[in-house]
């Protein structure tokens, strides 16, 4: 019998503006100790594409749809383990009793490699029972006769013609045993503030931007702003350069910047991707390039991505002329070479 160790995970969950929302303590399994073929078999689970979320925001504005957010509490433990999965774990720290007793899991506890897959299958089945069919283009997009649901793990973004339809869906899922609650309209999703002004939508991440500025050491009022996020010349490898000073965590800053540029600040995407190339061997010039991005963000703190839906429902496709720097490796006539 293979017994897995357990642990506790403590986390601070924030609102999109950066303020503390709640403190969470979660009992987790050490999934890194699982053995494939014994403790788990299949692990893949889909995650919604951000292009899907943006598209739904545009369609909702254009079609005057009502929106709502919903959150599933302790999501993974809703999903049962498969009949072929027999998993034993040690007792949680602080709650041990009777010495050498171990626990046999019946549900997909957090930390297990297969938990995301099991929960997505569990939630998909319940949504399909409500008449919502997963899209062939994005399995996390569920479409019904008068309602659309976007699923990101345990967060749901619901669009419908009336509030009553949304309330009916939430009530039906609660009646099916899912601990789900409605959290108001879609004014923030996945850490992104959604600001509506007439027919336009602006996506903002002011809270994350402030944390990035703080992370790279630019909180002081003496730190000057700058008008562009990068130099006009490409960022070199700088193999012989001096190592980064270590005054901030380079990899963590790059991670936050990648999330920011991919969701609400495409103007820094090129500069961020240049810095991301050297995450595992950063030098002083790479650290200075990150600080430059921080100085630019400090002067454009209130900026975001603004989308104004047109009356034409057609989708425009823009080919990627640079092929992400892979010159000569792509066919310019290939329709798959496109930026989303």
Secondary structure, 3 states (H helix, E strand, C coil): CCEECEEEEEEEEECCCCCEEEEEEEEEECHHHCCECCCECCCCCCCCCHHHHHHHHHHHHHHCCEEEEEEECCHHHHCECCCCCCCEECCCCCCCCCCCCCEECCECCCCCCCHHHHHHHHHHHHHHHCCCEECCCCCCEEECCCEEEEEECCEEEEEECCHHHHHHHHHHHHHCCCCEEECCCCCEECCEEEEEECCEEEEECHHHHHHHHHHCCCCCCCCCCCCCCCCCCCCCCCCCCCECCCCCCHHHHHHHHHHHHHHCCHHHHHHHHHHHCCCCCCEHHHHHHHHHHHHHHHHCCCCCEEEECCCCCCCCCEECCCHHHCCCCCCCCCCCCEEC
